[in-house]
């Protein structure tokens, strides 16, 4: 029992609040220096499987988050607004929840009226593949499936930064 509690506490410390409020990648990564985003195949809240490969050709804003994480919860209105503005421009917003309980995620997404795609990353593999050390962590992925920018934590300036980054990616 103590071991399980210790694991839960460590997981909470790593995933919530440790991301800080900093943008790890202040500038858009040049196309020649971008690395391929790790692939994934995860389930949506309605049971459909979605892969990163299926989103190729679109600019994607990935959000690794959890229902219990205060900065993640703070970012949702900005993500919804961003999604509504860019959904007709070939941009996908994809939330990858690291929560352990899919029904909690589903209830939360319904209550918050999240219109963008929410995937269940309950096993933590996708977060691990992306090197997520704190949540929320956001990745801008270009049309070729490469990571163009990364943000860790959340603050009000991120919405403006997302617009700038995504706008540039859409013109590439």
Secondary structure as GFF3:
##gff-version 3
##sequence-region A 1 172
A	DSSP	alpha_helix	2	15	.	.	.	ID=ss1
A	DSSP	three_ten_helix	31	33	.	.	.	ID=ss2
A	DSSP	beta_strand	41	44	.	.	.	ID=ss3
A	DSSP	beta_strand	49	51	.	.	.	ID=ss4
A	DSSP	three_ten_helix	53	55	.	.	.	ID=ss5
A	DSSP	beta_strand	59	65	.	.	.	ID=ss6
A	DSSP	alpha_helix	70	86	.	.	.	ID=ss7
A	DSSP	three_ten_helix	87	89	.	.	.	ID=ss8
A	DSSP	beta_strand	91	97	.	.	.	ID=ss9
A	DSSP	alpha_helix	102	111	.	.	.	ID=ss10
A	DSSP	beta_strand	117	120	.	.	.	ID=ss11
A	DSSP	alpha_helix	125	129	.	.	.	ID=ss12
A	DSSP	beta_strand	137	141	.	.	.	ID=ss13
A	DSSP	beta_strand	147	152	.	.	.	ID=ss14
A	DSSP	alpha_helix	157	170	.	.	.	ID=ss15
###
